[in-house]
C-alpha cells in the first residue's frame, strides 16, 4: 500500500510508453491528475471510477491512488478534492454506475451526486 499523499505536493513519477518502457520522469501534482480526469470526460463524455483509478496508478503513480478495504484501487482524496474544485459546475457523480459524467439540464442544481 502506498504512503498517504499530501495535497499540493508534487511527486516525481515515471511516465511509461505504450510498450511499458519509461519515457520520462516528471513532477506530477493532484491538480495534474484532476486535469487528466476532466480531459477524459471532455473526450469520452464519462469517466468510470475503477478504470480511472487503475490508469492513474499506472500512469501517474501510487501517490494518487490507494487500495481500499475491498482490495481494489481507489482515487486518493486529495485528487478527488482537486477534481471537484475543477469540475464543480460541469460534472456529476452518478453513484449507481460508479462514474462521472457531464452535467445535464435535468440534473438537480448544486448537487454533485445523482442516483
Long-range contacts (C-beta under 8 A, 24 or more apart in sequence): 1-66, 1-67, 2-62, 2-63, 2-65, 2-66, 3-63, 4-66, 4-76, 5-30, 5-63, 5-64, 5-76, 5-78, 6-78, 7-78, 7-81, 7-82, 8-78, 11-61, 11-63, 11-64, 13-60, 13-61, 13-63, 14-61, 15-59, 16-58, 16-59, 28-60, 28-61, 28-63, 28-64, 29-82, 30-64, 30-76, 30-78, 30-79, 30-81, 30-82, 31-82, 31-86, 32-60, 33-60, 33-64, 33-79, 33-82, 33-83, 34-79, 34-82, 34-83, 34-85, 34-86, 34-87, 35-86, 36-60, 37-79, 37-83, 37-100, 38-83, 38-86, 38-87, 38-91, 41-87, 41-91, 41-100, 41-101, 41-102, 45-101, 45-102, 46-99, 46-100, 46-101, 46-102, 47-99, 47-100, 47-101, 48-98, 48-99, 49-74, 49-75, 49-98, 49-99, 49-100, 50-98, 84-112, 88-112
